[in-house]
Amino acid sequence: MIELKNISFSYANNCEDSQLRHIDLTVKKGELIILAGKSGCGKTTLTRVLNGLCPQFYPGNLTGSYSLDGQDALKIPIHQLGTMVGSVFQDPRSQFFATNTTDEIALGMENIPLERPVMQERLNTVCKQMNIERLIGRRIFPLSSGEKQLIAIASVCAMEPKVIVLDEPSANLDSEAMVRLGALLYRLKTAGHTIILSEHRFHYVRDSFDRLVFMEDGAISAVYDRKDALSLTAEQMTAMGLRPFDAP
């Protein structure tokens, strides 16, 4: 379970536009939560608090409490928190450490560390689930943006963290790849993973999300359960700056 109480964060020297102010949020194990809102509302900053990048990498002032499975997550070193909260960034190039796709997917598992047969099994399973066998053993940088995103997602999923935080993972994916991503997130959810999805496009998780958390000006302004979120009219979602749940 994730519990955020009175979380407030401001970047050092005001170097970022998005800041959090007094956020309370509780996420149960196995939930798929959508973080929604206009660009600049604080979604990415909230994901950075969840994975420890704020304030351990992005310096600033953080107040409030954040617990993960009963542990004080604000006191967990970022290298340890990274094995518990897996992150997929909007720009996959910013999180690559290897130049070969197989090495990149295996890197996180090596750092845990896992035995080689376990790593190979997880590598095979994730690649089959995501239908990316064709990308194994290739150089990363000649890949398309969408292919790079798939490798980044696979590298995180292979570690099987308790929580998976994704920041607009569909940004560089075509429609077919988004359908595969939605199916993968559903399988991860049913396997017990907690998923926090910061997104502008929701249709590919329409059948699997549990709640929609709407943010404005760095704070949570509304939380909708699945039924209420799907009941929002097109006019209401447009007024909120959101895209509809129907596939384009």
C-alpha positions in Angstrom: 0.0 0.0 0.0 1.1 3.6 -0.8 0.2 6.4 1.6 0.9 10.0 0.9 -0.1 12.5 3.7 0.3 16.2 3.5 3.0 15.8 0.8 4.4 19.2 -0.4 7.4 19.7 -2.6 9.1 22.7 -4.2 12.1 22.4 -6.4 15.3 24.2 -5.3 15.9 27.6 -6.9 12.4 27.2 -8.5 14.0 25.5 -11.5 10.8 23.6 -12.3 7.3 24.8 -13.1 5.4 21.9 -11.5 5.3 21.8 -7.7 3.2 19.8 -5.3 1.2 21.3 -2.5 -0.5 19.3 0.3 -1.3 16.0 -1.4 -3.0 13.1 0.3 -3.3 9.8 -1.6 -3.7 6.2 -0.6 -3.2 3.4 -3.2 -4.0 -0.2 -2.4 -1.9 -3.1 -3.6 -2.9 -4.2 -7.1 -4.6 -1.0 -8.1 -4.1 0.7 -11.4 -4.3 4.5 -10.8 -4.4 7.1 -13.6 -2.8 10.5 -12.8 -4.6 12.9 -15.1 -4.5 16.7 -15.7 -3.2 19.3 -18.0 0.5 19.6 -18.7 2.3 21.3 -15.8 -0.3 20.3 -13.2 2.3 18.3 -11.2 1.8 14.7 -12.4 5.5 14.2 -13.2 6.6 15.8 -9.9 4.3 13.4 -8.0 5.8 10.4 -9.8 9.3 11.7 -8.9 8.3 11.7 -5.2 7.0 8.2 -5.5 10.3 6.8 -7.0 12.5 8.9 -4.8 13.9 11.2 -7.5 12.5 14.1 -5.5 14.4 15.1 -3.4 17.2 12.6 -3.7 18.0 13.5 -7.3 16.0 16.7 -8.0 16.8 18.8 -4.9 14.1 20.8 -3.2 12.0 21.1 -0.1 9.8 18.0 0.8 7.4 17.9 3.7 4.8 15.4 4.7 4.9 11.6 4.9 5.2 8.8 2.3 5.0 5.2 3.3 5.3 2.1 1.1 4.1 -1.2 2.6 4.5 0.2 6.0 8.0 1.5 5.5 9.0 5.2 5.6 9.8 5.6 1.9 11.4 9.0 2.5 14.2 7.3 4.4 14.8 4.5 1.9 18.0 5.1 -0.2 17.1 5.6 -3.9 19.0 2.6 -5.1 17.0 0.4 -2.7 13.7 2.2 -3.5 14.4 1.6 -7.2 14.0 -2.1 -6.7 10.6 -1.5 -5.1 9.3 1.2 -7.4 10.1 0.8 -11.1 10.0 3.8 -13.3 9.4 4.3 -17.0 10.1 7.9 -18.1 8.4 9.7 -21.0 11.7 9.9 -22.9 13.3 6.4 -22.7 16.7 7.7 -23.8 17.0 9.4 -20.4 17.0 6.1 -18.6 19.2 3.9 -20.8 22.6 2.7 -19.4 23.5 0.1 -22.0 23.8 0.2 -25.8 22.4 -3.3 -26.4 18.8 -4.1 -25.9 19.4 -7.4 -24.1 21.9 -5.8 -21.8 19.5 -2.9 -21.0 16.7 -5.3 -20.0 19.0 -7.4 -17.9 20.8 -4.5 -16.2 18.3 -3.9 -13.4 18.0 -7.6 -12.7 21.8 -7.8 -12.4 21.9 -5.0 -9.9 19.3 -6.7 -7.6 21.1 -9.2 -8.1 19.3 -12.3 -9.6 20.7 -15.6 -10.6 21.4 -15.9 -14.4 18.8 -18.6 -15.0 16.1 -16.4 -13.3 17.2 -13.4 -15.4 17.0 -15.4 -18.6 13.5 -16.7 -17.7 12.2 -13.2 -16.9 13.8 -11.8 -20.1 12.1 -14.5 -22.2 8.7 -14.0 -20.4 8.6 -10.2 -20.7 9.7 -10.2 -24.4 7.0 -12.8 -25.2 4.3 -10.8 -23.3 5.3 -7.6 -25.1 6.0 -9.3 -28.5 9.4 -7.7 -28.7 11.5 -10.8 -29.4 12.6 -9.1 -32.7 14.3 -6.3 -30.6 16.5 -8.6 -28.6 20.3 -8.4 -29.2 20.1 -5.2 -31.2 21.7 -1.8 -30.8 19.4 0.6 -28.9 20.1 3.9 -30.5 19.1 3.0 -34.1 15.7 1.9 -32.9 12.7 4.0 -33.4 11.3 6.1 -30.5 8.5 3.6 -30.0 10.9 0.7 -29.9 13.0 2.4 -27.4 10.0 3.0 -25.2 9.2 -0.7 -25.3 12.7 -1.6 -24.2 12.5 0.8 -21.3 9.2 -0.7 -20.2 10.5 -4.2 -20.5 13.6 -3.4 -18.4 11.4 -2.2 -15.6 8.9 -5.1 -15.8 11.6 -7.7 -15.8 12.6 -6.5 -12.3 9.0 -7.2 -11.0 8.9 -4.3 -8.6 6.0 -3.8 -6.1 5.0 -0.6 -7.8 5.4 0.5 -11.4 5.3 4.2 -12.1 4.9 5.2 -15.8 5.1 8.8 -17.1 3.2 9.0 -20.4 4.5 5.6 -21.7 2.2 5.8 -24.7 3.8 9.1 -26.0 5.9 7.4 -28.7 3.8 4.3 -29.3 1.5 3.6 -32.2 -2.0 2.2 -31.8 -1.0 -1.5 -32.0 1.8 -1.0 -29.5 -0.6 0.8 -27.1 -2.9 -2.2 -27.2 -0.1 -4.5 -26.3 1.0 -2.1 -23.5 -2.6 -2.1 -22.1 -2.7 -5.9 -22.1 0.7 -6.0 -20.4 -0.4 -3.6 -17.7 -3.5 -5.6 -17.1 -1.5 -8.8 -16.7 0.9 -7.0 -14.2 -2.1 -5.7 -12.3 -3.7 -9.1 -12.0 -0.4 -10.5 -10.8 -0.6 -8.1 -7.9 1.5 -5.2 -9.1 0.5 -1.7 -8.2 0.5 0.7 -11.2 0.6 4.5 -11.2 0.1 5.8 -14.7 0.6 9.4 -15.5 -1.2 9.9 -18.9 -3.0 12.0 -21.3 -4.4 9.1 -23.3 -6.6 6.7 -21.3 -8.3 4.5 -23.8 -5.8 1.6 -23.7 -6.4 1.1 -20.0 -10.1 1.7 -20.1 -10.9 -1.9 -19.1 -8.3 -2.2 -16.3 -7.9 1.1 -14.3 -9.4 1.4 -10.9 -9.4 5.2 -10.2 -8.7 8.4 -12.0 -6.8 11.0 -9.9 -7.3 14.5 -11.4 -4.7 17.1 -10.6 -4.7 20.9 -11.0 -2.1 23.5 -10.0 0.1 21.0 -8.2 -2.7 19.4 -6.1 -5.2 16.7 -6.3 -8.6 18.3 -7.0 -10.8 15.2 -7.5 -10.6 11.4 -7.3 -13.0 9.4 -9.5 -13.7 5.7 -9.1 -13.9 3.6 -12.3 -17.7 4.0 -12.7 -17.7 7.8 -12.1 -14.7 8.3 -14.4 -16.3 6.5 -17.2 -19.6 8.4 -16.6 -17.9 11.8 -17.3 -19.3 13.3 -20.5 -17.1 14.5 -23.4 -18.0 18.1 -22.5 -16.9 17.6 -18.9 -13.6 16.0 -19.9 -12.9 18.7 -22.4 -13.5 21.3 -19.7 -11.0 19.5 -17.5 -8.5 19.4 -20.3 -8.7 15.6 -20.6 -9.1 13.4 -23.6 -12.0 10.9 -23.7 -11.8 7.2 -22.8 -13.0 6.2 -26.2 -10.2 5.2 -28.7 -9.7 7.7 -31.4 
